[in-house]
Amino acid sequence: MQTFLSQSAEALYAAYGEDISSLHLLFPSRRARLFFNEALAGIAGKPLWQPHYRTIDDLMEEAAGLRKSDSVRLIAELYRVYSRYHTESFDKFYRWGETLLSDFDQIDKYLLDARTLFINITELKNLEKNLSYLSVEQIAVIRKFWHNFDIENLNSPEKQHFVGIWNSLLPIYEEFRERLKEIGLVYPGMIYRRAAERMKADRRPETLLDGKTPIRRPEELEQILSRRYAMIGFNALSTSEETLFDYLQRHRIAEFFWDSDLYYTEQPEQEAGLFLRKNILRFPGATASLRNSHFTEPKEIVAVAAPSDAMQAKYTAAFLEEIAAAGKQPDQETAIVLTDETLLSPVLYSIPETIDKVNITMGYPIRQTPAYTLLERLIELQQHKKTGKSGAVFFHSHVTGLLCQPCVQLIAGTAASDHAQDILAKRQIYVPQNRFSGDDFFAGLFRPVSGWKELCEYLIGVLSRLGQGISGDSENLQPEFFTLLIDHIYQLQNTLEECELEITDGVLLSLLRKMLQQVRIPYEGEPLEGIQIMGILETRNLDFEHVLILSVNDDTFPGNLSGSASFIPFNLRLAYGLPTPQYHEGVYGYYFYRLLQRARKVHLVYSVRSDEKKSGEPSRYIYQLDYESPHTVIHREMPLDIHFPPKPSLEIPKDPSVRQILDRYLETGDRKISPALFNSYVESPL
């Protein structure tokens, strides 16, 4: 199978030969670089210097001369501005602050005029004049939306609240940007806007013939223009990214390789080609030589209905065994794609022992490690402590929970278990601090702290002590887990100290939990060997012969973003060209069809179980394959066989002693059978 990356490498090597090492290559994912290198080495057949690898973020930062800042610090500075217009605590604001920062980021990346977007409803009479650059249809959508708000008749509290927030967004946006410029901070959107503005304003000095002083091109742009680029495998682009591509194309220093298939690029109704149809026309480059029609080639497509998530994971073994039974050992051309990361652990346990090489591109969530569980125990201990006349006391369940932690017992030995058993034996509700005063380790573990700074120092100190005492050979208590937690606590502590805000313990813990929610621990492995276990984003630019996708439910793939948080309503996002749920569906539609187009064996597994969080509905992509594609989809159902073990026969032999007891209930005996006694005998003859 010739992959997209091997096609791209072949085209570039044919054009540049060994000089390919001078190229700067941009991919939408870092993982594609390894596979491109492998393909290039196979084509060249001899050692080569590898090309330079960059990202769009790298180029934008270079062109703007800026570097993005820490997100927590940005939200803290945004809160300073926001609090001038609205009264709200920092803890409550943080979640909305992330949403507002994301909106501002998109406004800048899409190069929108914030004054036009955040129009005051009292200025509707100037609408057409301010929006002259938009189409008639876009202006109609905007006017229709704002006509729902009659400034003289805001008769609902919801409308009044929305208008009050909306009218403050423009000054918040402008003051926030000014504040960041003063202190030298930027968010990614500011970088993208500045880079795009520089590129649009760039003119060569010799073209300025009006007698004015020539505008000197920034050194950063001079450096960018001194190279050659290849943009490989991109799909959806923001307005500022399109400006970058335009700039490189205008100076004829870039080639564009689009990973597309005629099946969805030539059919306007296919959302998978929503962005590529425009990109191929705008940036043709080397596209013509790579136009493919692989999707219509023969494929085995199977849709499997599983009764539960656990059964989905178990199907992994059946899929791999089916490949092996066909005479091909599962290897790097086999991908197991998880649209739900919680299936990672059960999938790993389901892989047959005959599979000796597995590469995992997904990170393991830090929140699922014993180290994070210990961190939560420490937080609970401090949150529920009480202070009495004789000192601090801790709730018994939090104390015993810590004492029973494996890492604590590993360091303290039997003393931890002895303390726990003694507390339970004495039925102590609150455990005094002075109980542990005779032991340095326990005294450091069970000590009260006050204030968020002291709490940070306490958590760092305890985690450091426990991390140092854990053996590196332990499977579940890796010291790296503790190191990662300590690094993030340090990072948060330093950021909050720079913010100079009044922070409570609750705010600190809320921020810490939100920060750690996104942290993943990378697996170590050989990326080019064994079956590949990855998330859907990691599949970009990669092609596999055998593909198993799990959790192909509409709730998770593509998912529903209609209720996603934003201060900018859907109608306005649609009119101004900002991402909408349709944008999300177009992106994920491309991921799906691109992954299938070169595959030969594709199994799509979904769970039919429904509850308050999941509908049990198969993904729309399965229906599309059924009704629109030229392929015949085979539908299977995984049986849920429940086998109860045979119950052993229970009987009491009627020996003389038993018969003598039973004889007492006969007519000749001295006992009578009451209705209650007879009912008990019927229920349990034993």
C-alpha positions in Angstrom: 0.0 0.0 0.0 1.4 3.4 -1.0 0.6 5.9 1.7 0.0 9.6 1.4 3.3 10.3 3.2 5.2 8.0 0.9 3.6 9.8 -2.1 4.7 13.1 -0.7 8.2 11.9 0.0 8.5 10.5 -3.5 7.4 13.7 -5.1 9.7 15.9 -3.0 12.7 13.5 -3.4 12.2 13.5 -7.2 12.2 17.3 -7.3 15.0 18.0 -4.8 17.1 14.8 -4.4 19.6 15.0 -1.6 18.8 18.8 -1.3 15.5 17.8 0.3 17.4 18.3 3.6 17.2 22.0 3.1 13.4 22.0 3.0 11.2 23.1 5.9 8.3 20.7 6.2 5.0 21.5 8.0 2.6 18.7 9.1 -0.6 19.1 11.1 0.7 16.5 13.7 4.2 15.8 15.0 3.7 12.1 14.6 3.6 12.3 10.8 7.3 13.3 10.8 8.5 9.8 11.9 6.5 8.1 9.2 7.6 10.6 6.6 11.3 10.0 7.6 10.7 6.2 7.2 9.1 6.6 3.8 11.9 9.0 2.7 14.6 6.6 3.8 13.0 3.8 1.8 12.8 5.9 -1.3 16.3 7.2 -1.1 17.9 3.9 -0.3 20.9 5.6 1.3 21.6 7.9 4.3 20.3 11.4 4.1 20.1 14.5 6.3 16.5 14.8 7.3 14.5 17.9 6.4 13.8 20.7 8.9 10.4 20.1 10.6 8.3 23.1 11.7 4.7 23.7 12.9 2.4 26.6 11.9 2.7 27.8 15.5 6.5 28.0 15.0 6.2 30.1 11.9 3.6 32.4 13.3 5.7 33.0 16.5 8.8 33.7 14.3 6.9 36.1 12.0 5.3 37.9 14.9 8.4 37.9 17.1 6.3 36.8 20.1 6.0 33.7 22.3 2.7 32.6 23.9 2.2 32.9 27.6 0.9 30.7 30.4 -2.9 30.2 30.2 -3.5 30.6 34.0 -1.7 34.0 34.0 -3.7 35.1 31.0 -7.0 34.3 32.6 -5.9 36.1 35.8 -5.1 39.2 33.8 -8.4 38.9 32.0 -10.2 38.7 35.4 -8.6 42.0 36.4 -10.2 43.7 33.4 -13.5 41.7 33.6 -13.9 42.6 37.3 -14.1 46.3 36.4 -17.4 45.7 34.7 -18.9 42.7 36.6 -18.8 41.5 40.2 -17.7 37.9 40.4 -15.2 35.9 42.3 -12.1 34.6 40.5 -13.0 31.0 41.3 -16.4 31.3 39.6 -14.9 33.4 36.8 -12.2 30.9 35.9 -14.4 28.6 33.8 -16.1 31.5 32.0 -12.6 33.1 31.7 -11.4 30.1 29.6 -14.5 30.5 27.4 -14.0 34.2 27.0 -10.2 33.8 26.3 -11.1 31.2 23.6 -13.5 33.6 22.0 -10.9 36.4 21.9 -8.4 33.9 20.5 -10.7 32.9 17.7 -11.5 36.6 16.9 -7.8 37.3 16.4 -7.0 34.1 14.5 -9.9 34.8 12.1 -8.8 38.5 11.8 -12.2 39.8 12.7 -12.8 43.5 13.6 -13.9 43.2 17.3 -15.7 46.6 17.0 -17.9 45.2 14.3 -18.5 41.9 16.0 -19.4 43.3 19.4 -21.7 45.9 18.0 -23.9 47.7 20.5 -27.6 47.0 19.7 -28.2 50.8 19.9 -26.1 51.2 16.8 -28.0 48.9 14.5 -28.7 51.7 12.1 -25.0 51.7 11.2 -25.0 48.0 10.5 -24.7 47.9 6.7 -22.1 50.7 6.7 -19.9 48.8 9.3 -20.4 45.4 7.5 -19.9 46.4 3.9 -17.2 43.7 3.5 -19.8 40.9 4.2 -22.2 39.4 1.8 -25.9 40.3 1.7 -26.7 36.9 3.2 -24.3 37.4 6.1 -25.7 40.8 6.9 -29.3 39.4 6.7 -28.3 36.7 9.3 -26.8 39.4 11.6 -29.8 41.7 11.3 -32.3 38.9 11.9 -30.5 37.9 15.1 -30.3 41.5 16.5 -33.9 42.3 15.7 -34.8 39.8 18.5 -33.5 42.5 20.8 -35.7 45.6 21.0 -33.7 48.1 23.0 -36.9 49.7 24.2 -38.6 46.5 25.2 -36.1 44.1 26.8 -38.9 42.4 28.7 -37.1 39.3 29.9 -34.3 39.1 32.5 -32.3 36.8 30.2 -32.3 39.4 27.4 -31.3 42.1 29.8 -28.5 40.0 31.2 -27.2 39.1 27.8 -27.3 42.7 26.6 -25.5 43.8 29.7 -22.7 41.2 29.2 -22.5 41.8 25.5 -22.1 45.5 25.7 -19.1 45.1 28.0 -17.2 42.6 25.8 -15.7 45.2 23.4 -14.1 47.3 26.2 -13.0 44.1 28.0 -11.4 42.9 24.7 -9.6 46.1 24.0 -8.4 46.8 27.6 -7.3 43.2 28.0 -5.1 43.4 24.9 -3.6 46.7 26.0 -2.9 45.2 29.5 -1.1 42.3 27.9 1.0 44.5 25.7 2.1 46.5 28.8 3.3 43.4 30.7 4.7 41.6 27.6 2.2 38.7 27.5 0.2 37.3 24.5 -2.3 34.6 23.8 -2.0 32.6 20.5 -4.6 34.6 18.7 -2.5 37.8 19.2 0.5 36.1 17.8 -1.4 34.9 14.7 -3.0 38.4 14.1 0.3 40.2 14.4 2.0 37.7 12.1 -0.8 38.0 9.5 -0.8 41.8 9.7 2.9 41.9 9.1 2.6 39.6 6.1 -0.2 41.6 4.6 1.7 44.9 5.1 5.0 43.4 3.7 6.1 45.2 0.5 9.6 45.1 -1.1 11.3 48.6 -0.7 11.9 48.8 -4.5 8.1 48.8 -5.2 7.6 52.0 -3.2 7.9 54.7 -5.9 5.9 57.5 -4.2 9.0 59.2 -2.8 8.2 58.1 0.8 10.7 56.4 3.0 10.7 52.6 2.1 9.2 50.3 4.7 11.9 48.0 5.9 10.8 44.3 6.0 11.1 42.9 9.5 14.1 40.6 10.0 11.8 37.7 11.0 10.1 37.8 7.6 13.4 38.1 5.9 14.4 34.9 7.6 11.2 33.1 6.7 11.5 34.1 3.0 15.1 32.7 2.9 13.8 29.1 3.0 11.6 26.7 1.0 8.6 25.0 2.5 6.3 22.1 1.9 2.8 22.2 3.6 1.7 18.6 3.9 -1.7 17.2 4.8 -3.5 20.2 6.2 -7.3 20.5 6.2 -9.2 23.3 8.0 -7.4 26.6 8.1 -8.2 29.8 10.0 -8.1 33.2 8.2 -4.6 34.0 9.6 -3.3 30.5 8.5 -4.7 31.2 5.0 -2.8 34.5 5.1 0.4 32.6 5.9 -0.2 30.2 3.0 -1.0 33.1 0.7 2.3 34.8 1.7 4.4 31.8 1.1 2.7 31.1 -2.2 3.0 34.7 -3.4 6.7 34.5 -2.9 6.8 31.1 -4.6 8.6 29.4 -1.8 6.0 26.8 -0.8 4.5 23.6 -2.2 1.2 22.2 -1.0 0.3 18.5 -0.7 -3.4 17.8 0.2 -4.4 14.4 1.4 -7.7 14.0 -0.4 -9.9 11.6 -2.3 -12.1 12.3 -5.2 -15.0 10.5 -3.4 -15.6 13.4 -1.1 -13.9 16.3 -2.8 -16.0 16.1 -5.9 -19.3 15.6 -4.1 -20.5 19.0 -2.6 -22.8 17.2 -0.1 -19.9 15.4 1.5 -18.8 17.3 4.6 -15.4 15.5 4.6 -14.4 17.8 1.7 -15.8 21.0 3.2 -12.4 22.6 3.6 -10.3 20.7 1.0 -12.5 21.8 -2.0 -11.6 25.4 -1.2 -8.0 24.8 -0.3 -7.2 22.8 -3.4 -8.4 25.6 -5.6 -6.7 28.3 -3.6 -3.4 26.6 -3.1 -3.0 24.1 -6.0 0.8 23.5 -5.8 1.7 19.8 -6.1 -1.9 18.6 -5.6 -2.5 17.5 -9.2 0.0 14.6 -8.9 -1.6 13.3 -5.7 -5.3 13.3 -6.5 -6.5 9.9 -5.5 -9.6 7.7 -5.8 -8.8 5.0 -3.2 -12.1 5.2 -1.2 -14.1 3.3 -3.9 -11.6 0.4 -4.0 -12.8 -2.9 -2.5 -12.9 -2.9 1.3 -14.2 -5.0 4.1 -16.3 -2.8 6.3 -18.0 -4.3 9.3 -20.2 -2.4 11.8 -20.3 -4.2 15.2 -22.9 -3.5 17.8 -21.5 -4.2 21.3 -23.7 -4.4 24.4 -21.3 -2.4 26.6 -18.0 -0.5 26.5 -16.2 -3.4 28.1 -17.4 -5.7 25.3 -16.1 -3.2 22.8 -12.6 -3.5 24.3 -12.9 -7.3 24.2 -13.6 -7.2 20.5 -10.0 -6.0 20.0 -8.8 -9.5 20.5 -11.3 -10.9 18.0 -10.2 -8.3 15.4 -6.5 -9.1 15.8 -7.1 -12.8 15.8 -9.1 -12.5 12.5 -6.2 -10.7 10.9 -3.8 -13.5 12.0 -6.2 -16.2 10.8 -6.0 -14.6 7.3 -2.3 -15.3 7.3 -1.0 -11.8 8.2 0.5 -11.0 11.6 -0.8 -7.6 12.9 2.0 -5.1 12.6 2.5 -1.3 12.1 -0.1 -1.4 9.3 -2.8 -2.2 11.9 -4.4 0.7 13.9 -6.7 0.6 16.9 -8.3 4.0 17.1 -10.0 5.1 20.3 -12.5 7.9 20.1 -13.0 7.5 23.9 -9.8 7.6 25.8 -11.3 5.8 28.8 -11.1 2.6 26.8 -7.3 2.6 26.7 -6.8 0.4 29.8 -9.4 -2.3 28.9 -8.1 -2.4 25.4 -4.6 -3.1 26.6 -5.8 -5.9 28.8 -7.7 -7.4 25.8 -4.7 -7.6 23.4 -3.7 -11.3 22.9 -0.5 -12.5 24.4 0.7 -13.5 20.9 1.0 -9.8 20.0 4.5 -8.9 21.2 4.8 -5.3 19.9 2.4 -2.5 20.7 2.9 1.2 20.3 0.7 3.6 22.1 0.5 7.2 21.0 -2.1 8.2 23.5 -1.0 9.5 26.9 -2.2 7.9 30.1 -4.3 10.4 32.2 -2.5 11.4 35.4 -5.9 11.4 37.1 -6.0 7.6 36.9 -2.7 7.0 38.6 -2.2 6.1 42.3 -0.1 9.3 42.7 -3.1 11.5 41.8 -5.3 9.5 44.2 -2.8 10.2 47.0 -2.9 13.9 46.0 -6.7 14.0 46.4 -6.3 12.2 49.8 -3.9 14.9 51.0 -6.3 17.7 49.8 -9.2 16.1 51.6 -7.2 15.8 54.8 -6.5 19.5 54.8 -9.9 20.6 53.6 -11.8 18.8 56.5 -9.4 19.4 59.3 -10.6 21.1 62.5 -8.7 23.1 65.1 -9.5 22.5 68.8 -8.0 23.6 72.1 -5.4 20.9 72.0 -4.4 21.5 68.4 -5.6 20.2 65.0 -7.7 17.1 64.5 -8.3 15.2 61.3 -11.4 13.2 60.3 -10.7 9.5 60.8 -11.6 8.3 57.2 -9.1 10.7 55.7 -6.4 9.6 58.1 -6.9 5.9 57.6 -7.3 6.4 53.9 -3.8 7.9 53.8 -2.4 5.3 56.1 -3.7 2.6 53.8 -2.1 4.1 50.7 0.4 1.6 49.2 3.2 4.3 48.9 2.7 5.4 52.5 2.9 1.8 53.7 5.9 1.2 51.5 7.8 3.9 53.4 6.3 3.6 56.9 6.1 -0.2 56.9 3.8 -1.9 59.5 3.6 1.3 61.5 1.0 2.7 59.0 -1.2 -0.4 59.3 -0.8 -0.4 63.1 -2.0 3.2 63.4 -5.0 2.5 61.1 -6.1 -0.6 63.0 -5.8 1.2 66.3 -7.9 4.1 65.1 -10.6 1.7 63.9 -10.4 -0.4 67.1 -10.9 2.7 69.3 -13.6 4.1 67.0 -12.1 7.5 66.9 -14.1 10.0 64.9 -11.4 12.7 64.9 -7.7 11.9 65.2 -5.5 14.5 67.0 -2.3 15.7 65.3 -0.2 15.0 68.4 -0.9 11.2 67.9 1.9 11.3 65.3 4.3 13.7 67.0 6.9 10.9 67.7 7.6 10.1 64.1 9.1 12.6 61.7 7.5 11.0 58.6 4.0 10.9 60.1 4.4 14.4 61.7 5.1 15.8 58.2 2.2 14.0 56.7 -0.4 14.9 59.3 0.2 18.6 60.0 -2.2 21.4 59.4 -1.5 24.2 56.9 -3.2 27.5 56.3 -3.2 29.7 53.1 -2.7 28.6 49.6 1.1 29.1 49.5 1.6 26.9 52.6 -0.7 24.3 51.0 1.4 24.2 47.9 4.6 23.8 49.9 2.9 21.0 51.9 1.7 19.1 48.8 5.1 19.5 47.2 7.0 18.3 50.3 4.8 15.2 50.9 4.8 14.2 47.2 8.6 14.7 47.1 9.2 12.5 50.2 6.9 9.7 48.9 8.3 9.9 45.4 11.9 9.5 46.6 10.9 6.5 48.7 9.3 4.5 45.9 11.3 1.9 44.0 11.7 2.6 40.3 10.8 -1.1 39.6 7.3 -0.7 41.0 4.7 -1.1 38.2 1.9 1.1 39.7 3.8 3.6 41.7 6.2 5.2 39.3 8.3 8.1 40.7 7.6 9.9 37.4 4.0 10.3 38.4 5.0 12.2 41.5 7.5 14.3 39.6 4.9 15.3 37.1 2.5 16.4 39.8 5.1 18.3 41.6 6.1 20.2 38.4 2.5 21.3 37.8 2.0 22.4 41.4 5.3 24.5 41.1 4.1 25.9 37.8 0.7 26.9 39.2 2.3 28.4 42.4 4.7 30.5 40.4 1.9 31.8 38.1 -0.4 32.7 40.9 2.4 34.6 42.7 3.0 36.7 39.6 -0.7 37.4 39.3 -0.8 39.2 42.7 -4.5 38.2 43.2 -6.2 37.3 46.5 -6.3 33.5 46.2 -8.2 31.2 48.5 -7.4 27.5 49.1 -10.6 26.7 47.1 -9.4 28.7 44.1 -6.0 27.0 44.2 -7.5 23.5 44.4 -10.0 24.3 41.6 -7.3 25.5 39.3 -5.0 22.6 40.2 -7.7 20.1 39.4 -8.5 21.8 36.1 -4.9 21.9 35.1 -4.3 18.2 35.9 -7.4 17.1 34.1 -5.6 17.7 30.8 -2.2 16.1 31.8 -1.2 12.9 30.0 1.8 10.7 30.7 3.4 9.7 27.4 4.2 6.0 26.9 7.6 5.0 25.7 7.9 2.7 22.7 9.0 2.3 19.1 6.6 4.3 17.0 7.4 2.4 13.8 6.9 -1.2 15.2 3.9 -3.1 16.3 0.2 -2.4 16.1 -0.7 1.3 16.7 -3.1 2.3 19.4 -4.0 6.0 19.0 -6.7 8.7 19.3 -8.4 10.0 16.2 -6.2 13.2 16.1 -3.1 11.1 16.0 -4.3 9.4 12.7 -3.9 12.6 10.7 -1.7 11.9 7.6 -1.2 8.3 8.5 -2.6 5.3 6.5 -3.2 1.7 7.7 -4.3 -1.4 6.0 -6.3 -2.7 9.0 -8.3 -0.3 11.0 -10.4 -0.9 14.1 -12.3 2.1 15.5 -14.0 1.8 18.9 -16.8 3.9 20.3 -18.2 4.9 16.9 -21.2 6.4 18.6 -22.7 9.7 17.5 -22.2 11.0 21.1 -18.4 10.7 20.8 -17.7 10.6 17.0 -18.2 13.3 15.8 -19.9 14.4 19.1 -22.4 17.1 19.7 -21.0 20.7 20.0 -24.3 22.5 19.7 -24.2 23.3 23.4 -20.5 24.2 23.6 -19.8 27.3 25.6 -19.2 30.7 23.9 -20.1 34.3 24.5 -20.7 34.7 20.8 -24.1 33.2 19.7 -24.3 30.7 16.9 -26.0 33.1 14.4 -23.2 35.6 14.8 -20.5 32.9 14.6 -22.1 31.7 11.4 -22.4 35.1 9.8 -18.8 36.2 10.7 -17.2 32.9 9.6 -16.1 31.7 13.1 -16.1 27.9 13.8 -19.6 26.4 14.4 -20.8 22.8 15.0 -20.8 22.4 11.2 -17.1 23.2 11.2 -16.5 20.5 13.8 -18.5 18.0 11.8 -16.6 18.8 8.7 -13.3 18.3 10.5 -14.3 15.0 12.0 -15.9 13.8 8.7 -12.5 14.4 7.0 -10.7 12.4 9.8 -13.1 9.5 9.3 -13.1 9.2 5.5 -9.4 10.0 5.2 -8.6 7.1 7.6 -10.8 4.7 5.6 -9.7 5.7 2.0 -6.6 3.5 1.8 -7.6 0.8 4.3 -8.6 -2.7 3.2 -10.2 -4.0 6.4 -12.2 -1.6 8.6 -14.2 -2.6 11.7 -16.4 0.0 13.4 -17.5 -0.9 16.9 -20.2 1.0 18.8 -22.0 0.5 22.1 -25.8 0.1 22.1 -26.0 0.7 25.8 -27.9 3.9 26.7 -28.0 5.9 29.9 -28.2 9.5 31.1 -24.9 10.3 29.4 -25.0 8.2 26.2 -27.8 7.5 23.7 -26.4 4.2 22.3 -26.9 5.6 18.8 -24.4 4.5 16.1 -22.4 7.3 14.5 -23.9 9.1 11.4 -20.8 7.9 9.5 -22.0 4.3 9.7 -25.4 5.4 8.2 -23.5 7.3 5.5 -21.5 4.2 4.6 -24.8 2.2 4.5 -26.8 4.6 2.3 -24.3 6.7 0.3 -21.1 4.8 -0.2 -20.5 2.1 -2.9 -19.5 -0.4 -0.1 -21.7 -3.0 1.5 -21.5 -2.7 5.2 -21.6 -6.0 7.1 -23.5 -5.6 10.4 -22.7 -7.8 13.4 -23.9 -8.0 17.0 -21.7 -9.2 19.8 -23.7 -11.7 21.9 -23.7 -11.2 25.7 -23.5 -14.7 26.9 -24.1 -15.0 30.6 -23.1 -18.5 31.9 -24.0 -19.3 35.5 -21.7 -22.0 37.0 -23.6 -25.2 37.8 -24.8 -25.2 41.4 -23.5 -28.1 43.4 -26.2 -30.4 44.8 -26.8 -29.6 48.5 -28.4 -32.3 50.6 -28.4 -33.5 54.1 -28.1 -37.3 54.3 -30.9 -38.8 56.3 -28.8 -40.6 58.9 -30.4 -41.9 62.1 -29.8 -38.7 64.1 -31.6 -36.6 61.4 -34.5 -39.0 61.1 -34.9 -39.0 64.9 -35.3 -35.2 64.8 -37.8 -35.3 61.9 -39.8 -38.0 63.6 -40.7 -35.6 66.4 -42.9 -33.8 63.9 -44.9 -36.8 63.0 -48.2 -37.8 64.6 -46.3 -39.9 67.2 -43.9 -37.1 68.0 -44.0 -34.4 70.6 -43.8 -31.4 68.2 -46.5 -29.8 66.1 -46.2 -28.2 62.7 -47.4 -24.6 62.7 -48.1 -22.6 59.5 -45.0 -20.5 60.1 -42.8 -23.5 60.7 -44.1 -25.3 57.6 -43.5 -22.1 55.5 -39.9 -22.0 56.7 -39.5 -25.7 55.7 -40.9 -25.0 52.2 -38.5 -22.1 51.7 -35.5 -24.0 52.9 -35.8 -27.7 53.3 -32.1 -27.8 54.4 
